[in-house]
Amino acid sequence: MAACLLAAAQASSARAEDKLIWTGKASKGLISLSYAPLDPAKAPLFLLSCFDAMGIAVLDLRQEIAGAKPGDALTIALSAGDAKAEVKGEAARDDAGMIFAEASDIAVKPVLEVLRQVGPATVIAGGASVSLSDEGRAQAVERFTKDCPLE
């Protein structure tokens, strides 16, 4: 019986570590909006960064883009409710060798319009598609919007 309880507790703990949450953070020169695991050592699935001093925003979708090579042009499409936005980006390789989508110097407003919608948001890049929960998203978007002057 104790072994079953221990196994259930470990499984519950593993699920909690894999849970993704919306977070808005601001530090000197960098404002970020992320949908990421609770473990800060793990990369966020979705990351919108505002480098206010440089006037640049960057969007990363950390989902494996099968068949893409670093530098390949990609369109990152976001949708939720009736709102849609597309940003031009490219495939990039992280330190672990994963190919993901990244767009630099993007217009922030269309992306935020999608993220302000109620209900899950879908992000598609190359052959990758992810669904982003709306739980906690409105608060994180509000914080990001308050701190990022690029909107």
LUMLUM-596797 format. One line per 8 residues: for each residue x, y, z of N, C-alpha, C. Coordinates in pm, 1 decimal, always signed. Example, Ala and Ser with C-alpha at 12.3 -4.5 7.8 and 13.67 -1.06 7.14 Angstrom:
# residues 2
+1319.0,-569.0,+780.0,+1230.0,-450.0,+780.0,+1320.0,-330.0,+780.0; +1285.0,-225.0,+708.0,+1367.0,-106.0,+714.0,+1290.0,+3.0,+787.0
END
This chain:
# residues 151
+82.5,-118.8,+0.0,+0.0,+0.0,+0.0,+87.3,+125.7,+0.0; +191.7,+127.3,+82.6,+280.4,+243.1,+89.1,+349.6,+265.8,-44.7; +385.6,+156.6,-113.4,+450.5,+168.4,-244.0,+356.6,+233.3,-344.8; +228.7,+199.9,-339.5,+130.3,+259.6,-430.3,+115.3,+408.8,-402.9; +110.9,+445.6,-274.4,+98.7,+587.1,-238.3,+221.6,+665.2,-283.7; +340.8,+605.2,-267.0,+463.9,+670.1,-309.5,+464.7,+688.7,-460.7; +425.1,+588.5,-534.8,+421.9,+597.3,-680.6,+322.0,+703.9,-725.2; +207.1,+711.4,-661.1,+106.9,+812.7,-695.4,+159.1,+952.0,-664.4
+226.5,+968.3,-552.9,+282.5,+1098.6,-515.6,+390.3,+1141.3,-614.7; +474.2,+1046.8,-658.4,+578.8,+1079.4,-755.0,+518.2,+1117.5,-889.6; +415.9,+1047.9,-933.0,+349.6,+1079.1,-1059.4,+284.6,+1216.4,-1052.6; +222.0,+1247.8,-940.5,+159.1,+1378.2,-922.0,+263.9,+1488.3,-923.4; +377.6,+1465.1,-860.5,+487.0,+1561.6,-857.3,+541.6,+1584.6,-997.8; +556.8,+1479.0,-1076.6,+607.4,+1491.4,-1213.3,+510.3,+1572.6,-1298.7; +379.0,+1548.7,-1282.4,+280.2,+1626.2,-1358.1,+285.8,+1772.9,-1318.7; +303.9,+1802.0,-1191.1,+311.2,+1940.2,-1144.7,+432.3,+2010.4,-1205.2
+545.0,+1940.8,-1217.0,+665.4,+1999.7,-1275.3,+645.5,+2029.3,-1423.6; +562.6,+1949.1,-1492.8,+539.0,+1966.6,-1635.2,+428.8,+2068.2,-1663.3; +355.2,+2110.1,-1561.7,+246.0,+2206.2,-1579.9,+303.4,+2337.8,-1632.1; +236.1,+2395.4,-1732.4,+279.5,+2521.8,-1789.5,+194.8,+2635.0,-1732.1; +259.5,+2746.9,-1703.5,+188.9,+2862.2,-1648.2,+229.9,+2989.2,-1725.1; +139.2,+3085.4,-1726.9,+167.3,+3216.1,-1786.2,+235.8,+3303.7,-1682.4; +340.2,+3372.7,-1725.2,+412.9,+3462.0,-1635.8,+453.0,+3587.5,-1712.6; +434.8,+3700.8,-1648.0,+484.4,+3826.8,-1701.2,+591.0,+3877.8,-1606.0
+707.4,+3911.6,-1659.5,+818.1,+3958.5,-1575.1,+879.5,+4083.2,-1636.9; +931.3,+4168.2,-1550.2,+1001.1,+4287.9,-1597.0,+1128.3,+4304.9,-1515.9; +1237.5,+4329.9,-1585.6,+1363.7,+4364.7,-1521.6,+1426.4,+4473.0,-1607.9; +1533.8,+4526.2,-1566.3,+1595.1,+4639.5,-1636.6,+1617.7,+4608.1,-1785.0; +1540.8,+4674.0,-1871.3,+1558.9,+4660.2,-2014.9,+1491.9,+4541.5,-2080.2; +1434.7,+4448.0,-2002.6,+1371.8,+4329.6,-2060.6,+1237.8,+4302.8,-1992.4; +1135.8,+4294.7,-2074.3,+1002.1,+4257.6,-2026.4,+966.5,+4128.7,-2099.7; +915.4,+4028.8,-2028.6,+884.1,+3901.6,-2093.8,+745.7,+3851.8,-2055.2
+687.0,+3781.4,-2149.5,+559.6,+3712.5,-2131.0,+585.6,+3569.3,-2173.8; +570.0,+3475.3,-2079.5,+603.4,+3337.4,-2113.7,+494.7,+3240.4,-2070.5; +489.9,+3129.9,-2143.1,+406.8,+3014.7,-2108.7,+508.2,+2903.3,-2090.2; +534.6,+2870.2,-1963.6,+651.7,+2788.2,-1934.2,+626.2,+2690.9,-1819.5; +711.9,+2587.6,-1809.2,+703.4,+2496.4,-1694.8,+732.3,+2570.4,-1564.3; +684.4,+2513.1,-1455.1,+712.2,+2569.5,-1323.5,+861.9,+2570.7,-1294.3; +933.5,+2474.9,-1348.5,+1077.8,+2464.1,-1328.6,+1147.7,+2571.6,-1412.0; +1207.5,+2672.8,-1347.6,+1270.4,+2781.4,-1423.0,+1392.2,+2737.4,-1504.7
+1443.9,+2618.9,-1478.0,+1556.7,+2568.8,-1555.6,+1512.8,+2519.5,-1693.6; +1382.7,+2496.4,-1711.1,+1330.5,+2449.2,-1839.4,+1288.7,+2567.8,-1924.8; +1314.7,+2558.8,-2055.1,+1282.1,+2667.4,-2148.1,+1130.9,+2681.9,-2163.0; +1084.1,+2805.2,-2178.8,+940.5,+2826.1,-2200.4,+897.8,+2773.2,-2337.2; +774.8,+2726.6,-2346.3,+718.9,+2683.2,-2473.9,+695.4,+2805.5,-2562.8; +647.1,+2913.9,-2501.9,+616.1,+3037.8,-2572.4,+682.6,+3151.8,-2496.5; +753.8,+3238.7,-2567.6,+820.4,+3351.0,-2502.3,+812.3,+3473.8,-2591.5; +751.3,+3579.6,-2538.9,+746.6,+3709.2,-2604.7,+833.0,+3802.1,-2521.2
+937.7,+3855.6,-2581.9,+1033.1,+3940.8,-2510.2,+1030.3,+4081.4,-2569.0; +1032.8,+4180.0,-2480.6,+1033.0,+4320.1,-2518.8,+1162.8,+4381.5,-2465.3; +1250.0,+4419.7,-2556.9,+1374.1,+4486.8,-2519.3,+1348.6,+4635.7,-2537.8; +1294.9,+4699.1,-2433.6,+1245.3,+4835.2,-2448.6,+1353.8,+4935.7,-2483.8; +1474.0,+4920.7,-2432.3,+1581.7,+5015.3,-2461.9,+1621.4,+5010.3,-2609.7; +1606.8,+4892.9,-2672.4,+1641.5,+4878.5,-2813.4,+1520.4,+4895.1,-2903.8; +1399.7,+4895.9,-2845.2,+1278.1,+4908.3,-2924.5,+1250.4,+4785.5,-3009.6; +1284.7,+4667.4,-2958.3,+1268.7,+4542.7,-3033.7,+1190.5,+4440.4,-2951.1
+1102.6,+4368.3,-3019.9,+1031.7,+4256.3,-2957.7,+1067.9,+4128.5,-3032.9; +1078.1,+4017.7,-2958.1,+1115.9,+3887.6,-3013.7,+1015.6,+3783.5,-2965.6; +976.8,+3693.6,-3054.8,+884.4,+3585.4,-3022.0,+953.7,+3452.7,-3047.2; +952.8,+3363.9,-2946.4,+1007.5,+3228.8,-2959.6,+897.0,+3127.3,-2935.8; +892.6,+3025.6,-3019.9,+806.8,+2908.9,-2998.1,+900.5,+2790.4,-2985.2; +918.9,+2742.9,-2861.5,+1013.8,+2635.0,-2833.4,+947.5,+2498.7,-2849.3; +909.9,+2470.0,-2971.3,+852.2,+2341.3,-3008.7,+935.8,+2291.4,-3125.7; +971.8,+2164.8,-3124.7,+1054.5,+2108.8,-3231.9,+987.7,+2130.9,-3367.4
+1062.7,+2189.5,-3461.7,+1014.8,+2211.2,-3597.5,+1081.4,+2104.6,-3685.1; +1010.8,+1994.6,-3705.0,+1066.0,+1881.5,-3780.1,+1099.1,+1922.5,-3923.5; +1215.2,+1880.6,-3968.9,+1256.6,+1903.4,-4107.0,+1314.0,+2041.5,-4134.3; +1309.5,+2131.2,-4038.9,+1363.0,+2266.1,-4060.2,+1511.3,+2270.0,-4025.6; +1579.9,+2362.0,-4090.5,+1721.3,+2385.7,-4061.7,+1737.0,+2529.0,-4012.3; +1835.0,+2555.2,-3926.4,+1855.9,+2692.2,-3879.7,+1864.3,+2789.3,-3997.5; +1790.4,+2898.8,-3985.8,+1788.5,+3000.0,-4091.2,+1673.9,+2985.4,-4189.1; +1605.4,+2868.3,-4191.4,+1489.6,+2851.9,-4280.1,+1381.3,+2952.0,-4241.9
+1321.2,+3017.0,-4341.3,+1212.3,+3111.3,-4316.4,+1088.8,+3035.8,-4267.6; +1022.3,+3092.2,-4166.8,+900.0,+3033.8,-4110.7,+799.4,+3145.0,-4084.1; +673.4,+3112.1,-4092.1,+569.0,+3202.5,-4046.5,+515.1,+3145.6,-3916.5; +507.5,+3229.2,-3815.3,+448.0,+3189.3,-3687.9,+307.4,+3247.9,-3686.6; +207.5,+3160.1,-3687.3,+67.7,+3202.4,-3690.7,+4.7,+3179.0,-3554.8; -60.6,+3282.5,-3503.0,-129.6,+3275.0,-3374.3,-277.8,+3298.8,-3398.0; -361.7,+3226.1,-3324.1,-505.8,+3248.6,-3334.9,-574.6,+3212.0,-3203.9; -679.0,+3288.0,-3176.0,-765.6,+3261.5,-3060.1,-894.8,+3338.0,-3085.0
-1007.4,+3271.9,-3061.9,-1135.0,+3337.6,-3090.2,-1137.4,+3383.6,-3234.6; -1172.9,+3509.4,-3257.1,-1176.5,+3565.9,-3391.8,-1045.9,+3634.9,-3430.8; -950.8,+3642.8,-3339.6,-825.9,+3714.2,-3364.6,-720.2,+3622.3,-3425.2; -645.9,+3678.7,-3520.0,-536.4,+3605.5,-3584.0,-420.4,+3701.4,-3605.5; -300.0,+3648.5,-3599.0,-180.0,+3727.6,-3627.6,-74.4,+3635.5,-3686.5; +5.0,+3689.5,-3776.6,+117.3,+3616.0,-3833.9,+241.6,+3701.7,-3823.3; +352.2,+3638.8,-3788.1,+480.8,+3706.9,-3786.1,+581.0,+3624.0,-3864.8; +667.0,+3692.5,-3936.3,+771.2,+3625.5,-4014.7,+889.8,+3597.9,-3923.0
+938.6,+3475.8,-3930.0,+1051.7,+3438.3,-3846.9,+1139.9,+3339.5,-3918.8; +1217.0,+3268.1,-3840.1,+1305.4,+3167.3,-3897.0,+1330.0,+3056.9,-3796.1; +1379.8,+2947.0,-3847.3,+1416.6,+2835.1,-3760.5,+1550.5,+2867.7,-3694.5; +1560.9,+2832.0,-3567.6,+1684.8,+2852.0,-3491.9,+1714.2,+2723.5,-3415.5; +1839.9,+2707.6,-3374.1,+1880.7,+2588.4,-3297.6,+1921.4,+2633.5,-3157.9; +1866.8,+2565.8,-3054.4,+1907.4,+2599.7,-2917.8,+2031.4,+2519.5,-2878.4; +2078.9,+2541.2,-2756.4,+2201.4,+2475.3,-2709.8,+2188.7,+2323.2,-2704.6; +2065.8,+2273.6,-2688.7,+2043.6,+2128.9,-2683.3,+2028.0,+2068.1,-2823.3
+2028.1,+2153.2,-2927.3,+2016.6,+2103.1,-3063.9,+1875.3,+2102.4,-3118.5; +1777.1,+2148.0,-3040.6,+1639.2,+2150.3,-3088.4,+1619.2,+2267.0,-3185.6; +1550.0,+2240.1,-3295.7,+1516.2,+2344.2,-3392.4,+1379.8,+2400.4,-3351.8; +1373.0,+2532.0,-3333.7,+1250.1,+2597.1,-3290.5,+1228.1,+2722.2,-3375.6; +1114.5,+2789.1,-3357.0,+1080.2,+2907.9,-3434.3,+1111.0,+3034.1,-3354.7; +1167.8,+3132.7,-3424.5,+1201.5,+3260.1,-3360.8,+1174.2,+3373.1,-3459.6; +1112.6,+3479.2,-3409.4,+1086.9,+3597.4,-3492.2,+1138.8,+3719.5,-3417.7; +1219.1,+3799.8,-3486.4,+1279.1,+3918.5,-3424.2,+1220.0,+4045.4,-3482.6
+1223.6,+4150.2,-3402.2,+1177.9,+4282.8,-3443.8,+1033.9,+4277.5,-3495.6; +946.6,+4218.7,-3415.4,+807.5,+4200.5,-3455.9,+718.6,+4312.9,-3400.9; +601.4,+4327.4,-3461.7,+498.6,+4416.5,-3408.5,+429.7,+4342.3,-3294.3; +428.4,+4401.4,-3176.8,+375.0,+4336.1,-3057.7,+222.0,+4339.1,-3053.6; +162.8,+4447.8,-3097.8,+18.2,+4468.1,-3082.9,-66.7,+4353.8,-3140.8; -43.1,+4307.7,-3265.5,-125.8,+4197.4,-3317.8,-114.4,+4068.2,-3236.1; +4.5,+4041.1,-3184.6,+25.6,+3921.3,-3102.2,-54.4,+3933.9,-2972.9; -48.1,+4050.7,-2910.1,-121.5,+4071.9,-2785.0,-272.8,+4068.6,-2806.0
-319.3,+4114.9,-2922.3,-462.8,+4108.6,-2952.1,-511.4,+3964.0,-2952.1; -430.8,+3873.5,-3005.9,-465.8,+3730.9,-3003.7,-464.6,+3679.9,-2859.5; -360.0,+3713.0,-2786.0,-345.7,+3660.9,-2649.4,-449.5,+3717.9,-2553.0; -512.5,+3828.4,-2587.0,-617.3,+3886.5,-2502.0,-751.2,+3813.3,-2516.7; -765.0,+3729.3,-2615.6,-890.2,+3657.1,-2638.4,-913.3,+3553.2,-2528.9; -1039.2,+3525.0,-2503.6,-1076.3,+3420.2,-2408.5,-1068.6,+3285.6,-2480.2; -1022.2,+3185.5,-2409.1,-1010.2,+3051.6,-2466.0,-867.6,+3023.3,-2507.8; -840.4,+2898.1,-2541.4,-704.0,+2860.6,-2578.2,-657.8,+2933.7,-2704.1
-529.7,+2958.4,-2711.6,-467.8,+3016.2,-2831.1,-389.0,+2905.6,-2900.0; -387.8,+2909.2,-3031.7,-311.5,+2812.5,-3109.5,-196.2,+2884.7,-3176.5; -78.7,+2823.7,-3170.6,+39.0,+2878.6,-3237.0,+92.6,+2770.9,-3330.3; +111.9,+2808.3,-3456.8,+160.2,+2714.6,-3558.3,+284.3,+2773.6,-3623.3; +387.5,+2691.9,-3636.4,+509.5,+2730.2,-3707.1,+565.6,+2606.1,-3774.0; +586.8,+2613.9,-3904.6,+632.3,+2495.5,-3976.3,+530.4,+2384.9,-3955.5; +575.3,+2266.1,-3919.9,+484.4,+2155.7,-3893.5,+442.8,+2144.5,-3748.2; +486.3,+2239.4,-3664.4,+454.9,+2233.5,-3521.3,+330.3,+2315.6,-3489.8
+248.1,+2261.5,-3402.4,+127.7,+2331.5,-3357.9,+112.0,+2307.2,-3208.2; +88.0,+2415.4,-3133.2,+68.3,+2402.7,-2989.3,-55.1,+2482.1,-2948.1; -116.4,+2436.2,-2841.6,-230.1,+2505.8,-2782.8,-184.8,+2565.3,-2650.2; -215.5,+2693.4,-2631.2,-176.8,+2764.2,-2510.1,-301.5,+2794.8,-2428.6; -306.3,+2747.5,-2307.4,-420.5,+2768.3,-2218.3,-442.1,+2917.2,-2193.4; -565.8,+2952.9,-2159.5,-591.1,+3092.2,-2122.2,-591.9,+3111.2,-1970.6; -567.9,+3006.4,-1895.2,-564.4,+3016.5,-1749.3,-446.3,+3102.4,-1704.7; -474.8,+3218.9,-1650.5,-371.8,+3310.7,-1604.4,-314.2,+3399.4,-1713.9
-357.3,+3379.9,-1837.1,-299.8,+3453.9,-1949.9,-335.8,+3602.1,-1944.7; -459.8,+3635.3,-1913.2,-503.8,+3775.5,-1912.1,-419.9,+3859.2,-1816.4; -392.3,+3805.9,-1698.8,-313.7,+3879.9,-1600.1,-168.9,+3899.0,-1648.2; -111.3,+3794.9,-1707.2,+26.9,+3804.2,-1755.7,+36.3,+3902.1,-1873.0; -62.9,+3900.0,-1962.0,-64.9,+3993.4,-2075.6,-79.4,+4136.5,-2025.0; -163.7,+4155.8,-1926.1,-183.0,+4289.9,-1869.9,-51.8,+4344.1,-1812.6; +18.8,+4260.4,-1740.5,+146.6,+4303.8,-1682.3,+247.6,+4337.1,-1792.4; +256.3,+4250.1,-1892.7,+347.5,+4272.0,-2004.4,+314.4,+4404.3,-2073.6
+186.9,+4426.4,-2099.4,+141.7,+4547.0,-2168.2,+175.0,+4672.7,-2088.7; +160.9,+4664.3,-1958.6,+190.2,+4778.1,-1871.5,+338.6,+4813.8,-1877.8; +424.9,+4714.1,-1887.2,+568.8,+4736.7,-1880.7,+637.3,+4754.6,-2015.7; +577.7,+4702.8,-2123.4,+640.5,+4709.3,-2256.0,+588.5,+4831.7,-2333.0; +674.7,+4926.5,-2364.8,+630.3,+5046.9,-2435.7,+609.9,+5026.5,-2584.7; +635.7,+4908.0,-2635.2,+628.3,+4884.3,-2780.8,+488.1,+4858.9,-2831.8; +391.9,+4842.7,-2740.4,+256.1,+4816.6,-2788.1,+200.6,+4944.7,-2841.7
END
